[in-house]
Amino acid sequence: MQNQIVPEYLHMAAHYDYLLRHVNYSAWFSYLKKNIEVWCGRRPQRILEIGTGTGRFGSKFSNFDYEIYGMDISLDMLRAASMRAFNNYRIFCADVRRVATRCKFGFIFAVHDTMNYLLSYDDLEKAFINISGMLEDDGIFFFDLTTETNILRHFDGVEESYEHQGTSIVWQNEYDREKKLITSTLHFHDRAGDCVFTENHVQRIYTHEEIVPILKTANLALLARQSDYTFDPPDGETVMENFIVRKIS
């Protein structure tokens, strides 16, 4: 069978939880919950997750009786999330660059390098403006960005292989330092060993110096920067930089 280039997450969705099984979602959830307590001042009536993926965070917030909505651009990831979308967790398909909602949210978050998938300043500006529009006055937006340190240390030139549910997956990574683009290519092989499908995931690396001016155009004020899901400030060793911003009322 001839190899087909397919959209991001079309086939990865079915294997996502296995490929990311090392992630400590419980610790991440506790950290997010603590940030809500610190920055929101009160329990948000509604929460929105951008890039909800397979719903790991949505189900945890729902279990604590938060009203949470999960948005993702990938229908395939939402199909996986639907297995966790119960009680107060609802999911919908939308592009953060083009979305608007009737209801407002007291807390919006986008984690696990979701925002790195926006490949231009224009895309970021559109996303931040829409997020600002969905926030309540003085609402909080929390997001992370993977750093160049993370890419150079753990991804650039790295190839890994996995076996899951009868599928062989080869994950290759290449970083273009000039363009600041990391391309993660996933090859999915059938039982005969033939490469049947390939997904190309492209992300861009941003610095906080690039981010802050774009936030201002969206009426969002930077409150704090944190490092690797802790309350420590970022430094040269930071893998994931966490941003906490407030909508200016």
MARKOL-430997 format. One record per residue (C-alpha): residue in one letter; x, y, z. Coordinates in nm, 4 decimals, always signed. Example, Ala and Ser with C-alpha at 12.3 -4.5 7.8 and 13.67 -1.06 7.14 Angstrom:
+------+----------+----------+----------+
| type |        u |        v |        w |
+------+----------+----------+----------+
|    a |  +1.2300 |  -0.4500 |  +0.7800 |
|    s |  +1.3670 |  -0.1060 |  +0.7140 |
+------+----------+----------+----------+
//
This chain:
+------+----------+----------+----------+
| type |        u |        v |        w |
+------+----------+----------+----------+
|    m |  +0.0000 |  +0.0000 |  +0.0000 |
|    q |  +0.1284 |  +0.3457 |  -0.0906 |
|    n |  +0.2189 |  +0.5748 |  +0.1987 |
|    q |  -0.0336 |  +0.8555 |  +0.2524 |
|    i |  +0.0386 |  +1.1950 |  +0.4075 |
|    v |  -0.2538 |  +1.2638 |  +0.6403 |
|    p |  -0.3596 |  +1.5559 |  +0.8661 |
|    e |  -0.2173 |  +1.6003 |  +1.2155 |
|    y |  -0.3670 |  +1.3669 |  +1.4766 |
|    l |  -0.5715 |  +1.1648 |  +1.2262 |
|    h |  -0.3958 |  +0.8459 |  +1.3373 |
|    m |  -0.1980 |  +0.9736 |  +1.6334 |
|    a |  -0.5208 |  +1.0313 |  +1.8294 |
|    a |  -0.5752 |  +0.6581 |  +1.8790 |
|    h |  -0.2223 |  +0.6210 |  +2.0189 |
|    y |  -0.1862 |  +0.9576 |  +2.1942 |
|    d |  -0.2415 |  +0.8439 |  +2.5524 |
|    y |  +0.0044 |  +0.5597 |  +2.5041 |
|    l |  +0.2719 |  +0.7846 |  +2.3489 |
|    l |  +0.2302 |  +1.0383 |  +2.6302 |
|    r |  +0.1929 |  +0.7825 |  +2.9098 |
|    h |  +0.4904 |  +0.9370 |  +3.0909 |
|    v |  +0.3014 |  +1.2630 |  +3.1544 |
|    n |  +0.1920 |  +1.3155 |  +3.5145 |
|    y |  -0.1512 |  +1.4658 |  +3.4481 |
|    s |  -0.2451 |  +1.4555 |  +3.8155 |
|    a |  +0.0486 |  +1.6802 |  +3.9093 |
|    w |  -0.0269 |  +1.9134 |  +3.6176 |
|    f |  -0.3919 |  +1.9321 |  +3.7218 |
|    s |  -0.2989 |  +2.0188 |  +4.0800 |
|    y |  -0.0717 |  +2.2948 |  +3.9502 |
|    l |  -0.3461 |  +2.4389 |  +3.7282 |
|    k |  -0.5951 |  +2.4246 |  +4.0130 |
|    k |  -0.3505 |  +2.6071 |  +4.2390 |
|    n |  -0.3071 |  +2.8804 |  +3.9775 |
|    i |  -0.6839 |  +2.9233 |  +3.9642 |
|    e |  -0.6851 |  +2.9746 |  +4.3414 |
|    v |  -0.3961 |  +3.2220 |  +4.3257 |
|    w |  -0.4969 |  +3.4318 |  +4.0264 |
|    c |  -0.8737 |  +3.4100 |  +3.9853 |
|    g |  -0.9613 |  +3.5147 |  +4.3378 |
|    r |  -1.2799 |  +3.3096 |  +4.3241 |
|    r |  -1.3938 |  +2.9814 |  +4.1761 |
|    p |  -1.4643 |  +3.0370 |  +3.8042 |
|    q |  -1.8199 |  +2.9663 |  +3.6960 |
|    r |  -1.6943 |  +2.8224 |  +3.3677 |
|    i |  -1.3553 |  +2.7011 |  +3.2422 |
|    l |  -1.2403 |  +2.6520 |  +2.8821 |
|    e |  -0.9531 |  +2.4302 |  +2.7707 |
|    i |  -0.8072 |  +2.5064 |  +2.4272 |
|    g |  -0.6544 |  +2.1974 |  +2.2688 |
|    t |  -0.8393 |  +1.9587 |  +2.4968 |
|    g |  -0.6877 |  +1.6559 |  +2.3204 |
|    t |  -0.8058 |  +1.3263 |  +2.4640 |
|    g |  -0.9736 |  +1.4954 |  +2.7591 |
|    r |  -0.7399 |  +1.4107 |  +3.0439 |
|    f |  -0.7689 |  +1.7534 |  +3.2093 |
|    g |  -1.1366 |  +1.7999 |  +3.1273 |
|    s |  -1.2365 |  +1.4865 |  +3.3142 |
|    k |  -1.0287 |  +1.5861 |  +3.6178 |
|    f |  -1.1879 |  +1.9305 |  +3.6399 |
|    s |  -1.5306 |  +1.7719 |  +3.5979 |
|    n |  -1.4576 |  +1.5341 |  +3.8849 |
|    f |  -1.4065 |  +1.8426 |  +4.1048 |
|    d |  -1.7426 |  +1.9828 |  +3.9948 |
|    y |  -1.6048 |  +2.2538 |  +3.7670 |
|    e |  -1.8136 |  +2.3386 |  +3.4616 |
|    i |  -1.5542 |  +2.2873 |  +3.1899 |
|    y |  -1.5618 |  +2.3054 |  +2.8114 |
|    g |  -1.2977 |  +2.1438 |  +2.5926 |
|    m |  -1.2196 |  +2.2788 |  +2.2470 |
|    d |  -1.0000 |  +2.1168 |  +1.9845 |
|    i |  -0.9426 |  +2.1628 |  +1.6130 |
|    s |  -0.9047 |  +1.7861 |  +1.5626 |
|    l |  -1.2220 |  +1.5793 |  +1.5379 |
|    d |  -1.0137 |  +1.2668 |  +1.5864 |
|    m |  -0.8813 |  +1.3902 |  +1.9203 |
|    l |  -1.2343 |  +1.4884 |  +2.0216 |
|    r |  -1.3575 |  +1.1374 |  +1.9428 |
|    a |  -1.1002 |  +1.0120 |  +2.1921 |
|    a |  -1.2042 |  +1.2823 |  +2.4413 |
|    s |  -1.5700 |  +1.1835 |  +2.4079 |
|    m |  -1.4954 |  +0.8756 |  +2.6215 |
|    r |  -1.4208 |  +1.1163 |  +2.9098 |
|    a |  -1.6765 |  +1.3886 |  +2.8334 |
|    f |  -1.9406 |  +1.3360 |  +3.1013 |
|    n |  -2.0897 |  +1.5215 |  +3.4000 |
|    n |  -1.9736 |  +1.8852 |  +3.3691 |
|    y |  -1.7269 |  +1.8313 |  +3.0816 |
|    r |  -1.8473 |  +1.9257 |  +2.7314 |
|    i |  -1.6431 |  +1.9249 |  +2.4116 |
|    f |  -1.6672 |  +2.1020 |  +2.0759 |
|    c |  -1.4637 |  +2.1438 |  +1.7566 |
|    a |  -1.3255 |  +2.4882 |  +1.6731 |
|    d |  -1.0140 |  +2.6748 |  +1.5600 |
|    v |  -0.8891 |  +2.9198 |  +1.8222 |
|    r |  -0.8042 |  +3.1674 |  +1.5453 |
|    r |  -1.1676 |  +3.1805 |  +1.4308 |
|    v |  -1.3812 |  +3.0978 |  +1.7341 |
|    a |  -1.6305 |  +3.2994 |  +1.9360 |
|    t |  -1.8608 |  +3.1781 |  +2.2115 |
|    r |  -2.1805 |  +3.3150 |  +2.3611 |
|    c |  -2.0788 |  +3.2447 |  +2.7174 |
|    k |  -1.7737 |  +3.3908 |  +2.8880 |
|    f |  -1.5143 |  +3.2043 |  +3.0913 |
|    g |  -1.3419 |  +3.2984 |  +3.4147 |
|    f |  -1.0417 |  +3.0778 |  +3.3363 |
|    i |  -0.9085 |  +2.9605 |  +2.9989 |
|    f |  -0.6037 |  +2.7409 |  +2.9596 |
|    a |  -0.3981 |  +2.5902 |  +2.6761 |
|    v |  -0.1220 |  +2.3517 |  +2.7781 |
|    h |  +0.1158 |  +2.0891 |  +2.6440 |
|    d |  +0.2520 |  +2.3253 |  +2.3754 |
|    t |  -0.0867 |  +2.3824 |  +2.2086 |
|    m |  +0.0028 |  +2.7441 |  +2.1311 |
|    n |  +0.3272 |  +2.6389 |  +1.9606 |
|    y |  +0.1121 |  +2.5012 |  +1.6773 |
|    l |  +0.0349 |  +2.8623 |  +1.5801 |
|    l |  +0.3107 |  +2.9309 |  +1.3300 |
|    s |  +0.2997 |  +3.3091 |  +1.2825 |
|    y |  +0.2596 |  +3.6297 |  +1.4790 |
|    d |  -0.0649 |  +3.6857 |  +1.2891 |
|    d |  -0.2019 |  +3.3484 |  +1.4027 |
|    l |  -0.1045 |  +3.4234 |  +1.7624 |
|    e |  -0.2657 |  +3.7657 |  +1.7501 |
|    k |  -0.5917 |  +3.6228 |  +1.6129 |
|    a |  -0.5900 |  +3.3550 |  +1.8827 |
|    f |  -0.5177 |  +3.5979 |  +2.1668 |
|    i |  -0.7881 |  +3.8394 |  +2.0471 |
|    n |  -1.0453 |  +3.5579 |  +2.0361 |
|    i |  -0.9380 |  +3.4288 |  +2.3766 |
|    s |  -0.9683 |  +3.7793 |  +2.5189 |
|    g |  -1.3173 |  +3.7980 |  +2.3716 |
|    m |  -1.4168 |  +3.4737 |  +2.5446 |
|    l |  -1.2833 |  +3.5782 |  +2.8847 |
|    e |  -1.4874 |  +3.7498 |  +3.1513 |
|    d |  -1.3612 |  +4.0915 |  +3.2554 |
|    d |  -1.0509 |  +4.0285 |  +3.4683 |
|    g |  -1.0588 |  +3.6614 |  +3.3582 |
|    i |  -0.7353 |  +3.4623 |  +3.3561 |
|    f |  -0.5699 |  +3.2916 |  +3.0588 |
|    f |  -0.2993 |  +3.0352 |  +3.1351 |
|    f |  -0.0847 |  +2.8873 |  +2.8585 |
|    d |  +0.2519 |  +2.7266 |  +2.8077 |
|    l |  +0.5132 |  +2.7373 |  +2.5331 |
|    t |  +0.7806 |  +2.4785 |  +2.4764 |
|    t |  +1.1279 |  +2.6326 |  +2.4743 |
|    e |  +1.4206 |  +2.6031 |  +2.2385 |
|    t |  +1.6116 |  +2.4425 |  +2.5260 |
|    n |  +1.3548 |  +2.1609 |  +2.5305 |
|    i |  +1.3744 |  +2.1104 |  +2.1546 |
|    l |  +1.7536 |  +2.1063 |  +2.1356 |
|    r |  +1.7891 |  +1.8810 |  +2.4387 |
|    h |  +1.5105 |  +1.6294 |  +2.3813 |
|    f |  +1.3840 |  +1.6439 |  +2.0231 |
|    d |  +1.6190 |  +1.7742 |  +1.7532 |
|    g |  +1.7550 |  +1.4764 |  +1.5597 |
|    v |  +1.5833 |  +1.2268 |  +1.7913 |
|    e |  +1.4026 |  +0.9218 |  +1.6526 |
|    e |  +1.1942 |  +0.6861 |  +1.8657 |
|    s |  +0.9945 |  +0.3725 |  +1.7860 |
|    y |  +0.6807 |  +0.2377 |  +1.9507 |
|    e |  +0.4514 |  -0.0633 |  +1.9208 |
|    h |  +0.0871 |  -0.0153 |  +2.0115 |
|    q |  -0.2298 |  -0.2041 |  +1.9229 |
|    g |  -0.0703 |  -0.3793 |  +1.6265 |
|    t |  +0.0763 |  -0.0594 |  +1.4847 |
|    s |  +0.4446 |  +0.0295 |  +1.4653 |
|    i |  +0.5103 |  +0.4018 |  +1.5040 |
|    v |  +0.8352 |  +0.5783 |  +1.4182 |
|    w |  +0.8606 |  +0.9328 |  +1.5565 |
|    q |  +1.1307 |  +1.1554 |  +1.4020 |
|    n |  +1.2145 |  +1.5150 |  +1.4934 |
|    e |  +1.4082 |  +1.7874 |  +1.3139 |
|    y |  +1.4581 |  +2.1501 |  +1.4207 |
|    d |  +1.5230 |  +2.4406 |  +1.1853 |
|    r |  +1.7095 |  +2.6928 |  +1.4019 |
|    e |  +1.6771 |  +2.9747 |  +1.1508 |
|    k |  +1.2993 |  +2.9453 |  +1.1113 |
|    k |  +1.2489 |  +2.8288 |  +1.4727 |
|    l |  +1.0342 |  +2.5402 |  +1.3473 |
|    i |  +1.0323 |  +2.1890 |  +1.4913 |
|    t |  +0.8892 |  +1.9219 |  +1.2612 |
|    s |  +0.7794 |  +1.5972 |  +1.4226 |
|    t |  +0.7095 |  +1.3279 |  +1.1649 |
|    l |  +0.5187 |  +1.0170 |  +1.2688 |
|    h |  +0.5217 |  +0.7120 |  +1.0412 |
|    f |  +0.2537 |  +0.4488 |  +1.1069 |
|    h |  +0.3423 |  +0.0977 |  +0.9883 |
|    d |  +0.1010 |  -0.1918 |  +0.9454 |
|    r |  +0.1636 |  -0.5491 |  +1.0627 |
|    a |  +0.3507 |  -0.6263 |  +0.7414 |
|    g |  +0.5944 |  -0.3461 |  +0.8203 |
|    d |  +0.4816 |  -0.1175 |  +0.5385 |
|    c |  +0.4576 |  +0.2546 |  +0.6123 |
|    v |  +0.0927 |  +0.3275 |  +0.5458 |
|    f |  +0.0372 |  +0.6749 |  +0.6911 |
|    t |  +0.2579 |  +0.9735 |  +0.7775 |
|    e |  +0.1691 |  +1.2782 |  +0.9883 |
|    n |  +0.3793 |  +1.5936 |  +0.9989 |
|    h |  +0.3407 |  +1.8072 |  +1.3109 |
|    v |  +0.5019 |  +2.1514 |  +1.2873 |
|    q |  +0.5455 |  +2.3876 |  +1.5820 |
|    r |  +0.7170 |  +2.7217 |  +1.6223 |
|    i |  +0.9367 |  +2.8320 |  +1.9080 |
|    y |  +0.8658 |  +3.1744 |  +2.0575 |
|    t |  +1.0382 |  +3.3783 |  +2.3261 |
|    h |  +0.8523 |  +3.5783 |  +2.5877 |
|    e |  +0.9948 |  +3.8954 |  +2.4295 |
|    e |  +0.7975 |  +3.8081 |  +2.1160 |
|    i |  +0.4827 |  +3.7124 |  +2.3050 |
|    v |  +0.4271 |  +4.0130 |  +2.5322 |
|    p |  +0.3647 |  +4.2763 |  +2.2586 |
|    i |  +0.1112 |  +4.0448 |  +2.0908 |
|    l |  -0.0701 |  +3.9941 |  +2.4197 |
|    k |  -0.1043 |  +4.3709 |  +2.4571 |
|    t |  -0.2814 |  +4.4009 |  +2.1207 |
|    a |  -0.5425 |  +4.1568 |  +2.2563 |
|    n |  -0.5992 |  +4.3550 |  +2.5773 |
|    l |  -0.4209 |  +4.0897 |  +2.7844 |
|    a |  -0.1755 |  +4.1814 |  +3.0594 |
|    l |  +0.1066 |  +3.9502 |  +3.1641 |
|    l |  +0.0875 |  +3.8757 |  +3.5362 |
|    a |  +0.3583 |  +3.6122 |  +3.5738 |
|    r |  +0.5898 |  +3.3698 |  +3.3995 |
|    q |  +0.6634 |  +3.0333 |  +3.5572 |
|    s |  +0.8858 |  +2.7384 |  +3.4791 |
|    d |  +0.7969 |  +2.3757 |  +3.4137 |
|    y |  +0.4654 |  +2.3690 |  +3.6000 |
|    t |  +0.6143 |  +2.5134 |  +3.9170 |
|    f |  +0.5937 |  +2.8611 |  +4.0668 |
|    d |  +0.9656 |  +2.9171 |  +4.0000 |
|    p |  +1.0663 |  +3.1794 |  +3.7409 |
|    p |  +1.1952 |  +3.0569 |  +3.4030 |
|    d |  +1.5693 |  +3.0276 |  +3.3450 |
|    g |  +1.8038 |  +2.8876 |  +3.0829 |
|    e |  +1.7116 |  +2.5308 |  +3.1797 |
|    t |  +1.3339 |  +2.5759 |  +3.1472 |
|    v |  +1.1628 |  +2.3190 |  +2.9254 |
|    m |  +0.8078 |  +2.4575 |  +2.9346 |
|    e |  +0.7477 |  +2.8264 |  +3.0016 |
|    n |  +0.4140 |  +2.9008 |  +3.1658 |
|    f |  +0.2353 |  +3.2350 |  +3.1150 |
|    i |  -0.0437 |  +3.3771 |  +3.3315 |
|    v |  -0.2279 |  +3.6733 |  +3.1797 |
|    r |  -0.5364 |  +3.8727 |  +3.2743 |
|    k |  -0.7971 |  +4.0345 |  +3.0530 |
|    i |  -0.7871 |  +4.4093 |  +3.1067 |
|    s |  -1.1368 |  +4.5296 |  +3.1926 |
+------+----------+----------+----------+
//
